[in-house]
Amino acid sequence: MMSPIFSLALNRFTAKALSAVCIAFFLVGCDGRDKEAPNVQLITPAFDGLDAQYGDFLFVQFTATDNQADGGIWTVELRKGDGVSVRTSQIGLWQGSEIDTLIVPFALNASSWPTETMTLAVIVDDAAGNRGAAFRDFDYTAAADLPNLLVALTEETDGTSSLLAFENESGEVTTASNFPLSHDLAYADGTFALADAEAATVHLVNRETMAVENAWNSAQSTGSLPLIKRVHALGLLAGFTIVHASGIAVINPSGALLFERFSEAPWTPVDVRFTGNTCVLWEKNDATSAHRLRSWDFVTGATGPLINLAVEPTGIGSVPTQSSGSNGSVVLVSETTGLTLVDVGTGTMVDLCGLIGSGTLSTNAYATTGFGGNEVVFIRGSQLCRQDIGPVSTGSNLPFSGEILDMQPQADGSVHLLFDQGATKQFASWNHSDAAPSENEITLPINTKAVWLVND
């Protein structure tokens, strides 16, 4: 079963509940009156031969209908190249005689999967035990077979920005210049998003042409510069999450608005995290130095409880697969309370344990992130700390030189780090399965503001 970290909230059930449902189906089917299999139609992908790759989201859309109204169980499987062995699957219920359209997302983020033609199987069982199915083959490219492109956003002396694209194998660099002055960078589905350093605008640059083709801007965003605080790759689907001076916005790669919420003065946004399909906004009241969390369901728009924080956190992280024994999917890091686990659905907060490492926590709000769904990474003194989410302070400390300017959590569970080494800047990536970050050999110019590793 895939980790739920990147999947939208679906109807999932415990093994015990599913067993009870299956027994009920068996009993209903014993009279032999219903022998008609459910009808399954695969809408997306529409044809065989879809190209997919590591880091993508595969959205499976299908309809299921039956001659009876008692419904049944659906299963969506991603199978190996043999068409039989299951790599990952999801399961849920469907309605029955009414046409039931379902969308099931898969994060293709397993680094061990090889390049091969995989099979998508949609299997639907009705209450009488009749089965319908539909299949698609798709071509999957593994992480190891994707070309890497390291892209740096730089600030030029003439008040513009440039994008420097380094081929990871050769180190050959291609430069695109004269972009509006920007300070943050993200990438999704062939598009770079540049956070303007002054205006409330995100410039959308086509990767192939390296030209600004679209933009998003907010007339409501006011306050101190930069008005665009942060831009993240959305992860749930192709697009970007924008943190600006007056709220948050989610857009697609063309700049179309998908979701928007505003902060209420005197509260201003600090940063945002997604846990599953829940958007969690961290806000600060500059007048009182108070902090709080707000949340919304990205799909339904439902609002979560307002959570006032007793202490100022130095950073937050998404930890949806944590196994501390307490409920919660967001972790706060602070000198006072250590690790605090937050259940954004109920507003409950639990102080788990003290922090590992020694020294003063970094005041950089962008230097903390969740890691692999069940750990948190933060900076304390001159150590990069990786701590387990649990009631006991456990983890590892890694000494580093220079200054860590930024941490960007990625859709595949890894973390990208930007280091300031004085005369140069350096990029490193950290996969959850590795004990330490892997430093890229490419030396970045000192005027680098942000960096992104593109592997598609």
C-alpha positions in Angstrom: 0.0 0.0 0.0 1.4 3.4 -0.9 2.1 5.9 1.8 -0.9 8.3 2.2 1.4 11.2 2.3 0.5 12.3 -1.3 -2.8 11.0 -1.9 -6.1 12.7 -1.6 -8.4 11.6 1.2 -10.4 8.6 0.0 -12.8 6.2 1.5 -10.4 3.7 3.1 -11.3 1.0 5.6 -9.7 -1.2 8.2 -9.1 -4.8 7.4 -11.8 -5.7 10.0 -14.4 -3.5 8.4 -13.6 -4.8 4.9 -13.9 -8.3 6.2 -17.3 -7.6 7.5 -18.4 -6.0 4.2 -17.0 -9.0 2.3 -19.0 -11.4 4.5 -22.1 -9.4 3.8 -21.5 -9.5 0.1 -21.1 -13.3 0.3 -24.4 -13.7 2.1 -26.3 -11.5 -0.4 -24.9 -13.4 -3.3 -25.8 -16.9 -2.0 -29.3 -16.9 -3.4 -27.9 -16.9 -7.0 -30.3 -14.3 -8.2 -27.7 -11.7 -9.2 -25.3 -13.1 -11.8 -24.5 -9.9 -13.7 -21.1 -8.4 -13.3 -20.6 -4.7 -12.7 -19.8 -2.5 -15.7 -16.5 -0.7 -15.4 -15.3 2.1 -17.7 -11.8 3.5 -17.4 -11.9 7.2 -18.3 -8.4 8.2 -17.4 -6.0 7.0 -18.7 -8.1 6.8 -21.8 -5.7 4.6 -23.8 -2.7 2.3 -23.4 0.7 3.8 -23.7 0.6 6.7 -21.2 4.0 8.0 -20.4 4.6 8.3 -16.6 7.7 8.8 -14.6 9.1 8.9 -11.1 7.8 11.9 -9.2 4.5 12.1 -11.2 1.0 11.8 -9.9 -1.1 9.2 -11.8 -4.8 10.0 -11.5 -7.1 7.1 -12.3 -10.7 8.0 -13.1 -13.4 5.4 -13.7 -17.1 4.7 -13.5 -18.8 1.6 -12.0 -22.4 0.7 -12.5 -24.5 -2.4 -11.5 -27.9 -3.8 -11.9 -28.4 -3.8 -8.2 -28.3 -0.9 -5.7 -26.3 -2.5 -3.0 -22.9 -1.4 -4.2 -19.6 -3.1 -3.7 -15.8 -2.8 -3.3 -13.4 -1.3 -5.9 -9.7 -1.9 -6.0 -7.2 0.0 -8.2 -3.8 -1.8 -8.6 -0.5 -0.8 -10.2 1.1 -4.0 -11.4 4.6 -4.9 -12.4 5.6 -5.5 -16.0 4.3 -9.1 -15.8 0.8 -7.7 -15.5 0.1 -9.8 -12.4 2.3 -8.8 -9.5 0.9 -5.8 -7.6 3.3 -3.0 -6.6 0.7 -0.8 -4.8 -3.1 -0.6 -4.6 -6.0 1.4 -3.1 -9.4 0.2 -2.1 -12.8 1.7 -1.3 -16.6 1.4 -1.7 -18.9 2.4 -4.6 -22.6 3.0 -4.7 -24.2 0.4 -7.0 -26.8 0.9 -9.6 -26.2 4.7 -9.9 -23.3 5.7 -12.0 -20.4 6.3 -9.5 -17.5 8.2 -10.9 -14.3 7.8 -8.8 -10.9 9.5 -9.0 -8.0 7.7 -7.3 -4.5 9.4 -7.2 -1.2 7.6 -7.0 2.1 9.2 -6.2 4.8 7.5 -8.3 7.5 8.1 -5.7 9.0 4.6 -5.1 12.7 4.9 -6.0 13.0 1.1 -6.3 10.6 0.7 -9.2 12.4 0.0 -12.5 11.7 1.4 -15.9 9.1 -0.9 -17.5 5.6 -1.1 -19.0 3.3 -1.4 -16.0 -0.4 -2.4 -15.9 -3.2 -0.4 -14.3 -6.0 -2.7 -13.1 -9.4 -1.4 -11.9 -11.4 -4.2 -10.3 -15.0 -3.8 -9.1 -16.9 -6.5 -7.1 -20.6 -6.2 -6.4 -22.5 -7.4 -3.3 -23.2 -10.8 -4.9 -19.5 -11.4 -5.7 -19.7 -10.7 -9.4 -16.6 -9.0 -10.8 -16.0 -6.4 -13.5 -12.5 -5.1 -14.5 -10.7 -2.8 -16.9 -7.0 -2.5 -17.7 -4.5 -0.1 -19.1 -0.8 -0.5 -19.8 1.4 2.6 -19.2 5.1 3.2 -19.7 7.0 4.1 -16.5 10.4 5.7 -16.3 12.4 5.0 -13.1 14.2 7.7 -11.1 17.6 6.4 -12.1 16.8 6.8 -15.8 15.6 10.4 -15.6 18.0 13.2 -16.7 18.7 15.7 -13.9 18.8 19.4 -14.5 19.9 21.7 -11.6 18.3 25.1 -12.0 19.5 28.2 -10.1 17.6 31.5 -9.8 20.1 34.4 -9.5 19.9 38.1 -8.8 21.8 40.3 -11.2 23.4 43.7 -10.6 21.0 45.4 -13.1 17.9 44.5 -11.0 16.8 41.5 -13.0 17.0 37.7 -12.4 18.4 34.9 -14.5 17.8 31.1 -14.6 21.0 29.0 -14.9 20.3 25.4 -16.0 23.2 23.0 -15.3 23.2 19.6 -16.9 23.9 17.3 -14.0 26.0 14.8 -16.0 28.3 17.3 -17.8 27.9 20.5 -15.8 27.2 22.4 -19.0 25.2 25.5 -18.2 22.5 27.3 -20.2 21.5 30.8 -19.1 18.2 32.6 -19.6 18.3 36.3 -18.6 16.2 39.4 -18.1 13.5 38.0 -15.9 11.8 40.3 -13.4 13.7 40.4 -10.1 12.7 37.3 -8.2 13.7 35.6 -4.9 12.1 32.2 -4.8 11.7 29.3 -7.3 9.6 26.2 -7.8 9.0 23.8 -10.7 6.0 21.6 -11.8 5.0 20.0 -15.1 7.4 21.9 -17.5 6.9 25.3 -15.8 9.1 27.3 -13.4 7.4 29.6 -11.0 9.4 32.7 -10.0 8.3 34.7 -6.9 8.7 38.4 -7.7 10.8 40.3 -5.2 8.6 43.3 -5.2 5.2 42.9 -6.9 2.5 40.4 -5.7 3.2 38.4 -8.9 4.4 34.9 -9.7 6.0 34.7 -13.2 5.4 31.3 -15.0 8.3 30.4 -17.3 8.0 27.7 -19.9 10.9 25.2 -19.5 11.3 24.6 -23.2 11.3 28.3 -24.4 12.6 29.8 -21.1 10.2 32.7 -21.5 7.5 34.0 -19.3 4.3 32.8 -20.8 1.8 33.3 -17.9 1.6 35.0 -14.5 -0.5 35.1 -11.4 -0.9 38.3 -9.4 -3.0 39.5 -6.4 -4.4 43.0 -6.2 -5.4 42.3 -2.5 -1.8 41.5 -1.3 -0.4 44.4 0.7 2.3 44.8 3.3 6.1 44.6 3.6 8.3 43.3 0.8 8.5 40.7 -0.6 4.8 40.5 -1.1 5.3 36.9 -2.4 6.7 35.2 0.7 7.1 31.7 -0.7 6.3 29.5 -3.7 6.1 25.7 -3.4 5.3 22.9 -5.9 1.8 21.8 -5.1 2.5 18.0 -5.1 -1.1 16.8 -5.0 -1.3 17.6 -8.7 0.6 19.8 -11.2 0.7 23.3 -9.8 2.0 25.7 -7.2 1.1 26.9 -3.7 1.8 30.6 -3.2 2.2 32.3 0.2 1.8 36.0 -0.2 1.4 38.9 2.3 -2.3 38.6 2.6 -3.1 34.9 2.2 -2.4 31.8 0.1 -3.3 30.8 -3.4 -3.0 27.5 -5.4 -2.7 27.8 -9.2 -2.1 25.4 -12.0 1.0 25.7 -14.3 -0.9 28.1 -16.6 -1.7 30.5 -13.7 -5.4 29.5 -13.3 -6.6 29.9 -9.7 -7.6 26.6 -8.1 -7.9 27.6 -4.4 -7.5 30.8 -2.4 -7.8 31.9 1.2 -7.0 35.3 2.8 -5.5 36.1 6.2 -7.4 38.5 8.5 -5.5 41.6 9.6 -3.3 41.9 11.7 -2.5 38.2 10.9 0.0 37.6 8.1 1.1 34.3 6.5 4.5 32.7 7.4 4.4 29.5 5.4 2.1 26.6 4.3 2.3 22.8 4.4 0.1 20.2 2.9 -0.7 17.0 4.8 -2.7 14.7 2.6 -5.2 17.0 0.9 -5.3 19.4 3.9 -3.7 22.8 3.4 -2.2 24.1 6.7 -1.4 27.8 7.0 1.0 29.2 9.6 0.2 32.8 10.5 1.8 35.4 12.8 0.2 38.5 14.4 2.9 41.1 14.1 1.3 43.3 16.7 1.3 40.7 19.5 3.9 38.2 18.2 1.2 35.5 18.6 1.1 32.5 16.2 -1.7 30.3 14.9 -2.6 27.5 12.4 -5.5 27.5 10.0 -6.5 24.7 7.7 -8.8 23.8 4.8 -9.6 20.7 2.8 -8.2 21.4 -0.7 -10.9 19.3 -2.3 -14.1 20.2 -0.4 -13.0 23.6 0.9 -14.1 22.6 4.5 -12.5 24.7 7.2 -10.6 23.1 10.1 -10.4 24.5 13.7 -8.5 27.6 14.4 -5.4 26.6 16.5 -3.7 29.2 18.7 -0.2 28.3 19.5 1.1 28.8 23.1 4.7 29.5 21.9 6.3 30.8 18.8 7.6 27.9 16.6 10.8 28.2 14.7 9.4 25.9 11.9 6.7 23.4 11.0 6.6 20.2 9.1 4.1 17.7 7.6 4.4 14.2 9.2 1.2 12.3 8.1 2.7 8.8 8.6 4.1 9.4 12.1 3.7 6.6 14.6 4.1 8.3 17.9 0.9 6.9 19.4 -0.7 10.4 19.4 -2.9 11.7 16.7 -1.6 14.5 14.5 0.0 15.2 11.1 1.8 18.5 11.6 4.8 19.0 13.9 6.0 22.2 15.4 9.6 22.8 16.5 10.5 25.3 19.3 13.1 25.8 22.0 10.4 25.9 24.7 8.3 22.8 24.0 10.6 20.8 21.7 8.4 18.7 19.3 4.7 19.5 19.4 2.3 17.3 17.4 -0.8 19.0 16.0 -4.0 17.3 14.9 -5.4 19.9 12.5 -8.7 18.1 12.3 -9.5 18.5 16.0 -7.1 21.2 17.1 -5.4 18.9 19.7 -1.8 19.5 20.5 0.6 17.1 22.2 4.1 18.1 23.4 6.1 14.9 22.5 9.7 15.4 23.7 12.7 17.7 23.8 14.9 18.4 20.8 18.0 16.5 19.9 21.3 18.3 19.2 22.7 21.3 20.9 22.9 25.1 20.4 20.4 27.7 19.3 17.6 26.9 16.9 17.8 28.7 13.5 15.5 31.7 13.3 15.0 30.9 9.6 11.4 29.8 9.3 12.2 28.1 6.0 14.9 25.8 7.6 12.5 23.2 9.1 10.6 20.5 7.2 8.9 17.2 7.7 10.9 14.3 6.3 9.6 11.0 4.9 6.3 11.5 6.7 7.5 10.4 10.1 10.6 12.6 10.9 11.5 16.3 11.1 14.6 18.0 9.9 15.8 21.3 11.5 18.9 23.3 12.3 20.3 23.6 15.8 23.6 25.4 16.2 25.9 24.1 13.5 24.1 20.7 13.3 21.5 19.5 10.8 19.2 17.5 13.1 16.9 14.6 11.9 14.5 13.7 14.7 11.9 10.9 15.0 8.4 11.9 15.7 7.8 10.2 19.1 7.7 10.5 22.9 11.5 9.9 23.2 14.2 12.3 21.7 15.9 10.1 19.1 17.5 10.8 15.8 20.8 11.9 14.3 22.9 15.1 14.2 25.1 16.0 11.2 27.6 18.9 11.6 27.8 21.2 8.6 29.8 24.2 7.5 28.4 27.5 6.2 24.7 28.4 6.4 21.6 26.5 5.3 19.5 29.1 3.6 16.5 27.0 2.5 14.9 23.6 2.8 12.3 22.5 0.2 10.3 19.3 0.8 9.7 17.4 -2.4 6.8 15.3 -3.6 8.9 12.1 -3.5 9.6 12.6 0.2 13.1 14.0 -0.3 14.4 17.4 0.9 16.4 19.9 -1.2 18.9 22.2 0.7 20.7 25.3 -0.4 24.0 26.1 1.5 25.8 29.4 1.6 29.6 28.6 1.7 30.8 32.2 1.7 32.2 32.6 -1.8 29.8 30.1 -3.4 26.6 28.4 -2.8 25.9 24.6 -2.9 22.9 22.4 -3.5 22.3 19.1 -1.7 19.5 16.6 -1.8 18.5 14.2 1.0 16.5 11.1 0.3 14.7 9.6 3.3 16.5 6.3 2.8 19.9 7.9 3.1 21.8 8.7 6.3 23.0 12.1 5.1 22.4 14.6 2.3 24.1 14.1 -1.0 26.0 17.2 -2.0 25.9 18.2 -5.7 29.3 18.7 -7.3 28.2 21.8 -9.2 29.3 25.1 -7.6 26.6 27.7 -7.7 27.3 31.5 -8.0 27.1 33.6 -4.9 24.2 35.5 -6.2 22.0 32.4 -6.2 18.6 33.0 -4.5 16.9 29.7 -4.9 17.5 26.3 -6.6 15.5 23.4 -8.0 16.5 19.9 -9.2 14.4 19.0 -12.2 14.3 15.3 -13.1 11.8 14.9 -15.9 
